[in-house]
């Protein structure tokens, strides 16, 4: 976790958040998500229950909180795209960059601590539901960005967002399932890149140059 150039106060907050996340993950994995309370996580992390809720809004976010920082990745890719660049190209290129970096946000980080959390999410309905809520929120943010950035029918923006996020989520899930099956990120990456390129090409066939005219 990067702390360079961050104030001492912010650095301590980052460190505390990391301790809470690691402690919660360890307890949930060891004893089962439903068998551990927020109060027990706080005690094990040596902070108060109120402190825990200063960092997360729910028990589910004790596990999924780190994912929330990536919830607007696709929306930001659209917002920051180059003049003349289509929406599909912007979202695809951001995704491919994340694959190249073996980023956990696209399901391509095979550190054991991450794999343990992914297994926990996979077998816990409450965590799967919360992850789905994050996916819906990411789609909403992308739709809002498209409505703002691309003139035309706002309903079409929502359709475009659904297509892009549907492809993106399917690719991430595919990567995660291969890691959970025991493959390494290095082994998965070439196939993940090839599949991503084909998937976004399918979306592009439907959306074409949608959004390119909006940034001239």
C-alpha positions in Angstrom: 0.0 0.0 0.0 1.6 3.3 -1.1 2.2 5.9 1.6 4.9 8.0 0.0 4.1 11.7 0.0 1.2 11.2 2.4 0.9 13.1 5.7 1.6 11.3 9.0 -2.1 11.4 9.9 -3.2 9.9 6.6 -0.4 7.3 6.7 -1.7 6.2 10.1 -5.2 5.9 8.7 -4.0 3.8 5.8 -2.1 1.6 8.2 -5.1 1.2 10.5 -7.4 0.4 7.6 -4.9 -2.3 6.5 -4.7 -3.8 9.9 -8.5 -4.0 10.2 -8.8 -5.6 6.8 -6.1 -8.2 7.4 -7.5 -9.0 10.9 -11.1 -9.4 9.6 -10.0 -11.5 6.7 -7.9 -13.8 8.9 -10.8 -14.2 11.4 -13.4 -14.8 8.7 -11.3 -17.4 6.9 -10.4 -19.2 10.1 -13.8 -19.2 11.8 -16.3 -18.5 9.0 -17.8 -15.1 8.1 -21.1 -15.7 9.9 -19.3 -16.8 13.1 -17.3 -13.6 13.7 -18.8 -10.3 14.9 -17.6 -6.8 14.1 -16.8 -6.4 17.8 -14.5 -9.4 17.7 -12.7 -8.0 14.7 -12.2 -4.7 16.5 -10.9 -6.4 19.6 -8.4 -8.5 17.6 -7.3 -5.4 15.7 -6.9 -3.6 19.0 -9.3 -0.8 18.0 -12.7 0.2 19.1 -15.9 -1.0 17.3 -16.5 2.7 16.5 -13.1 3.0 14.9 -14.0 0.1 12.6 -17.1 1.8 11.5 -15.1 4.9 10.8 -13.5 3.0 8.0 -16.4 0.8 6.7 -20.1 1.1 6.6 -21.0 -2.6 7.0 -19.5 -6.0 8.0 -19.3 -7.0 4.4 -17.1 -4.1 3.6 -14.5 -5.4 6.1 -13.8 -7.8 3.3 -14.8 -5.9 0.2 -13.8 -2.4 1.2 -10.5 -2.5 -0.9 -12.6 -3.2 -4.0 -14.5 0.0 -3.6 -11.6 2.1 -4.7 -11.9 0.5 -8.1 -15.7 1.0 -8.4 -15.3 3.9 -10.8 -12.4 2.5 -12.9 -14.5 2.3 -16.1 -16.1 5.7 -15.5 -12.8 7.3 -15.0 -11.4 5.7 -18.2 -14.2 7.3 -20.2 -13.8 10.7 -18.4 -10.1 10.7 -19.1 -10.1 9.3 -22.7 -8.1 11.0 -25.4 -9.8 13.3 -28.0 -11.4 11.1 -30.7 -11.1 8.0 -28.6 -14.2 5.8 -28.4 -15.7 4.7 -25.1 -15.1 1.1 -25.9 -11.4 1.8 -26.6 -11.0 3.7 -23.4 -12.6 1.0 -21.2 -10.7 -1.8 -23.0 -7.3 -0.1 -22.7 -7.8 0.5 -19.0 -8.6 -3.1 -18.5 -5.7 -4.3 -20.6 -3.3 -2.1 -18.6 -4.6 -3.6 -15.4 -4.1 -7.1 -16.8 -0.5 -6.1 -17.7 0.1 -5.1 -14.1 -1.5 -8.3 -12.6 -4.0 -6.1 -10.8 -6.4 -7.6 -8.3 -9.1 -5.4 -9.6 -9.3 -7.5 -12.8 -8.9 -10.8 -11.1 -5.2 -11.4 -11.9 -3.3 -11.2 -8.6 -2.4 -14.6 -7.2 -0.9 -13.6 -3.9 -2.1 -16.1 -1.3 -3.7 -13.5 0.9 -5.8 -12.4 -2.1 -6.7 -15.9 -3.0 -7.9 -16.7 0.5 -10.2 -13.7 0.4 -11.5 -14.6 -3.0 -12.3 -18.1 -1.8 -14.1 -16.6 1.2 -16.2 -14.4 -1.0 -17.0 -17.3 -3.3 -18.4 -19.4 -0.5 -20.2 -16.6 1.4 -23.6 -15.4 0.1 -23.6 -12.1 1.9 -20.2 -11.2 0.4 -21.3 -12.3 -3.1 -24.4 -10.1 -2.8 -22.3 -7.2 -1.7 -19.9 -7.7 -4.6 -22.8 -7.7 -6.9 -24.0 -4.4 -5.4 -20.5 -2.9 -6.2 -20.9 -4.1 -9.8 -24.3 -2.5 -10.1 -22.9 0.8 -8.7 -19.9 0.6 -11.1 -22.4 0.3 -14.0 -24.4 3.2 -12.7 -21.3 5.4 -12.4 -20.3 4.5 -16.0 -23.9 5.2 -17.3 -23.8 8.6 -15.5 -20.5 9.4 -17.1 -21.7 8.5 -20.5 -24.9 10.6 -20.1 -22.7 13.5 -19.3 -19.9 13.0 -21.8 -21.9 11.7 -24.9 -24.8 13.7 -26.3 -27.9 11.8 -27.1 -30.4 9.5 -25.6 -29.6 8.9 -21.9 -31.3 5.5 -22.2 -28.7 4.6 -24.8 -26.0 5.5 -22.3 -27.4 3.0 -19.9 -27.5 0.3 -22.6 -23.8 1.0 -23.5 -22.8 0.9 -19.8 -24.6 -2.4 -19.3 -22.8 -3.9 -22.4 -19.4 -2.7 -21.3 -19.7 -3.7 -17.7 -21.2 -7.0 -18.6 -18.2 -7.8 -20.7 -15.8 -6.5 -18.0 -17.4 -8.4 -15.2 -17.5 -11.7 -17.2 -13.8 -11.3 -17.9 -12.9 -10.7 -14.3 -15.0 -13.6 -13.1 -13.3 -15.9 -15.6 -9.8 -14.8 -14.4 -10.8 -15.3 -10.7 -12.2 -18.8 -11.4 -9.0 -19.9 -13.1 -6.9 -18.6 -10.2 -9.1 -20.4 -7.7 -8.7 -23.6 -9.7 -5.0 -23.4 -9.0 -3.5 -21.7 -12.1 -0.9 -18.9 -11.6 -1.5 -15.4 -12.7 1.4 -15.6 -15.1 -0.2 -18.7 -16.8 -3.6 -17.0 -17.0 -2.4 -13.6 -18.3 -1.9 -14.4 -22.0 -5.3 -16.0 -22.3 -6.9 -13.2 -20.3 -5.5 -10.6 -22.6 -6.6 -12.5 -25.7 -10.1 -13.1 -24.3 -10.4 -9.4 -23.3 -9.5 -8.3 -26.7 -12.1 -10.6 -28.3 -14.8 -9.6 -25.7 -14.3 -5.9 -26.2 -14.2 -6.4 -30.0 -17.7 -8.0 -29.7 -18.9 -4.9 -27.8 -17.3 -2.6 -30.3 -19.1 -4.3 -33.1 -22.4 -3.3 -31.5 -21.3 0.2 -30.2 -18.8 1.0 -32.9 -17.5 4.6 -32.6 -20.0 5.5 -29.9 -18.6 8.5 -27.9 -15.7 9.3 -30.2 -17.4 12.4 -31.6 -17.9 13.8 -28.1 -14.1 14.5 -27.6 -12.8 16.5 -30.5 
